[in-house]
Amino acid sequence: MSDTEDPIKPWGGRFNETTDAFVERFTASIEFDKRLYHHDIDGSIAHARMLHKTGILDSDEEQQIIDGLESIRADIAANKFQWSVALEDVHMNIEAALTERIGATGKKLHTGRSRNDQIATDIRLYVRDEIDEMATSLTDLQSALLGLAEREADTIMPGFTHLQTAQPVTFGHHLMAWFEMLDRDYSRLIDCRKRVNLSPLGAAALAGTGFPIDREYTASLLGFDMPTGNSLDSVSDRDFAIELAAFASLLMTHLSRFSEELVLWTSAQFDFVELPDRFCTGSSIMPQKKNPDVPELVRGKTGRIYGHLISLLTLMKSQPLAYNKDNQEDKEPLFDMIDTVKDCLKAYIELLPAIVAKKDNMYQAALKGYATATDLADYLVNKGLPFRDAHEVVGTAVAAAIEKNQALTDFSLAELQAFSALVTEDVFEILALEGSVAARNHIGGTAPNQVRAAIEIAKKNLAHR
């Protein structure tokens, strides 16, 4: 059927006028909801099987419907299916094609259901599949992080607070902080899936149906955990989409933070890491430029995802029960959100293993900024000085070093002893970057052996997903 034809609307019996051409285009959703065709057909097949099980369809009718739906699925997959804006949405396009192919039997498929519970079912099936794909991608990204962290478990770099040099850490330890963020994201995603995996099919328009349907059966056929509990809520609920958008927003917050650090680290001012050329672009006027476009784009797309979360929240905030046409506006932000997140995950899965750490630059940067000052304070505390007094002593020493434009390690033993008589020859081991890092030898600390232990635990956890 072509867009120029004027098909009879399935709901047209009530109306005396044809739909205005603008209104038809304005209210149609087919241009974006046709991506749900696979899930729509799965839902319809399950519904047909249930109608046969409950005696509403005979065996021949059931088989005709299933065969017809599978032929439509094949045509859509092969790009041979003609979509019609006049038929509004994915459901009516498929139903009309089914009736055209198998005759009046096709008109029986919609018995005991509505487009309201049909779309609610389609979206849940679609979101469930996308959650499973994103969960796999998150695991792949975490695996890539573990590989890089293991490679750089001993690489010393400055740790920052307020973007000021704070204390030395290892690059592997820093990367494992990224891992922890993604681990929380994965947990949120899997938790969201539990609330997605409920079947609204059979709620019909809003009140259920008078036909002897079996909702447990269709839920089982479609892999849902159970049917939803209230027909009004079933057709109007989009909490699961909002929850997925909240997950996506937090994930993108984390990816954006990764991106910000990579952008900083690839700058000439930091020069901590090198990104592969295939993930960067140049300048049309400045031949020396190598721009970290992929991290920058991920950082930029984060705002786009936040916008989709706000769109979905705003969409739902004033809707009375049950279904309203407003809900048609859930799909475009939902679809774009999922596509964007998947692309960003793919980019990082491919980018991370190719990052090259400039270890000497990191080490030299950690030598600046008096990163081991806290270690000197701790050293004095271990010698019996109260911490606040030790803090003051080291602060005075740092001020003197700044005035002389030198590192703490440039002081002689006698000069350090002038700040505190508790200082002895072993102080220089404490002031070394390697000593500082090794001293943080506890769960969650930056000591290389603790980083490796955390990596091993993470590997085991990923293997059991």
Secondary structure as UniProt FT lines:
FT   TURN            3..4
FT   TURN            10..11
FT   HELIX           12..14
FT   HELIX           21..27
FT   HELIX           30..33
FT   HELIX           34..36
FT   HELIX           37..53
FT   TURN            54..55
FT   HELIX           59..77
FT   TURN            78..79
FT   HELIX           85..87
FT   HELIX           90..102
FT   HELIX           103..108
FT   TURN            109..112
FT   HELIX           115..151
FT   TURN            152..154
FT   STRAND          156..161
FT   TURN            162..163
FT   STRAND          164..170
FT   HELIX           171..196
FT   STRAND          198..199
FT   TURN            201..202
FT   TURN            204..207
FT   HELIX           215..221
FT   TURN            222..223
FT   STRAND          226..227
FT   HELIX           231..236
FT   HELIX           239..265
FT   TURN            268..270
FT   STRAND          273..274
FT   HELIX           277..279
FT   TURN            287..288
FT   HELIX           293..316
FT   TURN            317..318
FT   HELIX           325..330
FT   HELIX           331..351
FT   HELIX           352..354
FT   STRAND          356..357
FT   HELIX           359..367
FT   TURN            368..372
FT   HELIX           373..382
FT   TURN            383..384
FT   HELIX           387..404
FT   HELIX           408..410
FT   HELIX           413..419
FT   TURN            421..422
FT   TURN            425..426
FT   HELIX           427..431
FT   HELIX           433..439
FT   TURN            443..444
FT   HELIX           448..463
//
